[in-house]
Amino acid sequence: MHTHKALFRGKPAPPGEEQETPWSLRKAVLILAAATTLIAWISEILVGSVQQAATAFGMSEIFVGVIVVAIIGNAAEHSTAIIAAVKDRMDLSFGIAVGSSLQIALFVAPVLVILSHFIGPRPMDLAFSPAEVLAIFVSVLITGQVAADGETNWLEGAKLLDTYLILAMVFYFLPDVADTLPLSK
């Protein structure tokens, strides 16, 4: 593993301006811990608010998990990707969007499954409904088509947004799994 450190150094400050001193390891860890605690607390508030709103609007749990929480939970990444796109940095914008999805699929979901055996009311699994498997397949297929030529245009962006809108409608009208299971004795 090798990197070119010179490429990642910022531009030197112009003469006359103060240069910021880097944080100490202790300060950085403390701020990271405080930010993580604050985000966890805000997430609990968000989940409580979303549950009430979902019930009021008749949203299923699957719709809330796949669409609402995904949009709200990744708002910072979405805004960064949009800002990069506005600055004509489409490679960065696309990398942020795809990288975020990969991070959830390859790291966050498996870690949550493992942690659910120790924390929470019941263990979580990775058993997907046919609609969820279809959504993943279609998403990967269309993203691959858009990324294949290495260029982007407004029509490809519209295609991705249309796909998301169609999936949102499917998940909105999809009944909850608990509603479709036969009652056990």
C-alpha positions in Angstrom: 0.0 0.0 0.0 1.5 3.3 -1.1 0.1 6.8 -1.5 1.3 10.0 -2.8 1.2 12.2 0.3 2.1 15.4 -1.6 -1.2 15.2 -3.6 -3.2 15.3 -0.4 -1.5 18.2 1.2 -3.5 21.4 1.0 -2.3 24.5 -0.7 0.1 26.6 1.5 -1.5 29.6 3.2 -0.8 33.0 1.5 1.8 35.1 3.2 0.3 37.1 6.1 -2.4 34.5 7.0 -2.2 32.3 10.0 -1.9 28.6 9.4 -4.1 26.4 11.5 -2.3 23.9 13.8 -3.5 20.3 13.5 -5.5 18.9 16.4 -3.9 16.6 18.8 -4.9 12.9 18.8 -6.6 13.3 22.1 -8.7 16.4 21.0 -9.6 14.7 17.7 -10.8 11.5 19.5 -12.8 13.5 22.1 -14.5 15.5 19.4 -15.2 12.4 17.3 -16.7 10.6 20.4 -18.9 13.7 21.2 -20.1 14.0 17.6 -20.9 10.2 17.6 -22.9 10.5 20.8 -24.8 13.5 19.5 -25.6 11.8 16.2 -26.8 8.7 18.1 -29.1 10.8 20.3 -30.5 12.7 17.2 -31.0 9.4 15.4 -33.2 8.2 18.3 -35.3 11.4 18.0 -35.5 10.9 14.3 -36.7 7.3 14.6 -39.4 8.3 17.0 -40.6 11.2 14.8 -40.5 9.1 11.7 -42.6 6.3 13.3 -45.3 8.8 14.2 -45.3 10.5 10.8 -45.3 7.1 9.0 -48.3 6.0 10.9 -50.1 9.3 10.2 -49.4 9.0 6.5 -50.1 5.3 6.2 -46.5 4.3 5.3 -45.4 0.7 5.7 -42.3 -0.1 7.7 -40.5 -1.3 4.5 -41.2 2.1 2.8 -39.9 4.0 5.8 -36.7 1.9 6.0 -35.9 1.7 2.3 -36.9 5.2 1.2 -37.5 7.7 4.1 -34.6 6.7 6.4 -32.3 6.3 3.4 -33.0 9.9 2.2 -32.8 11.5 5.7 -29.9 9.4 6.9 -27.7 10.2 3.9 -28.7 13.8 3.5 -25.1 15.0 4.1 -23.7 12.7 1.4 -26.5 13.7 -1.0 -25.8 17.4 -0.5 -22.0 16.8 -1.0 -22.7 14.9 -4.2 -25.0 17.6 -5.5 -22.4 20.3 -4.7 -19.7 18.3 -6.5 -22.0 17.9 -9.5 -22.7 21.6 -9.6 -19.0 22.2 -9.7 -18.8 19.8 -12.6 -17.0 17.1 -10.6 -19.2 14.3 -11.8 -16.6 11.7 -11.0 -16.6 12.7 -7.4 -20.4 13.0 -7.3 -20.9 9.6 -8.7 -18.2 8.1 -6.5 -19.9 9.6 -3.4 -23.3 8.1 -4.4 -22.0 4.7 -5.3 -19.5 4.5 -2.4 -22.2 5.3 0.1 -24.4 2.4 -1.2 -21.4 0.0 -1.2 -20.5 1.0 2.4 -24.0 0.3 3.6 -24.3 -3.0 1.7 -20.8 -4.4 2.5 -20.1 -3.0 6.0 -23.0 -1.5 7.9 -25.7 -4.1 7.2 -23.5 -7.1 8.2 -22.3 -5.3 11.3 -25.9 -4.6 12.3 -26.8 -8.2 11.8 -24.0 -9.3 14.1 -24.8 -6.7 16.7 -28.5 -7.5 16.7 -27.6 -10.8 18.4 -26.3 -8.9 21.4 -28.5 -5.7 21.3 -32.1 -5.3 20.5 -35.4 -7.2 20.9 -34.6 -10.0 18.4 -31.8 -11.0 16.0 -31.8 -9.4 12.6 -31.2 -11.4 9.4 -30.5 -10.7 5.8 -33.6 -12.4 4.4 -35.0 -10.2 1.7 -38.4 -10.2 0.2 -38.7 -10.7 -3.6 -39.5 -7.0 -4.0 -36.3 -6.1 -2.2 -34.2 -8.5 -4.3 -35.7 -7.1 -7.4 -35.0 -3.6 -6.3 -31.3 -4.4 -5.6 -31.0 -6.2 -9.0 -32.6 -3.3 -11.0 -30.5 -0.7 -9.1 -27.3 -2.5 -9.8 -28.2 -3.1 -13.4 -29.2 0.5 -14.1 -26.2 1.9 -12.2 -23.9 -0.3 -14.2 -25.4 0.9 -17.5 -25.0 4.5 -16.4 -21.4 4.1 -15.3 -20.3 1.8 -18.1 -19.3 4.6 -20.6 -17.6 6.8 -17.9 -19.7 9.8 -18.9 -22.9 11.3 -17.6 -25.7 13.4 -19.0 -29.1 14.7 -17.9 -30.9 11.7 -19.4 -28.9 9.2 -17.4 -29.6 11.3 -14.3 -33.3 11.4 -15.1 -33.2 7.6 -15.6 -31.7 7.1 -12.1 -34.3 9.4 -10.5 -37.1 7.7 -12.4 -35.9 4.3 -11.1 -35.8 5.6 -7.6 -39.3 7.1 -7.9 -40.7 3.8 -9.3 -39.1 1.9 -6.5 -40.5 4.4 -3.9 -44.0 3.8 -5.3 -43.5 0.0 -5.2 -42.4 0.1 -1.6 -45.1 2.5 -0.6 -47.9 0.1 -1.8 -46.1 -3.0 -0.8 -47.8 -4.5 2.3 -45.8 -5.1 5.5 -44.4 -8.6 5.8 -46.1 -9.0 9.2 -49.5 -8.2 7.5 -49.0 -11.0 5.0 -47.8 -13.8 7.3 -50.3 -16.3 8.5 -51.0 -16.1 12.2 -49.1 -18.8 14.2 -50.7 -20.6 17.1 
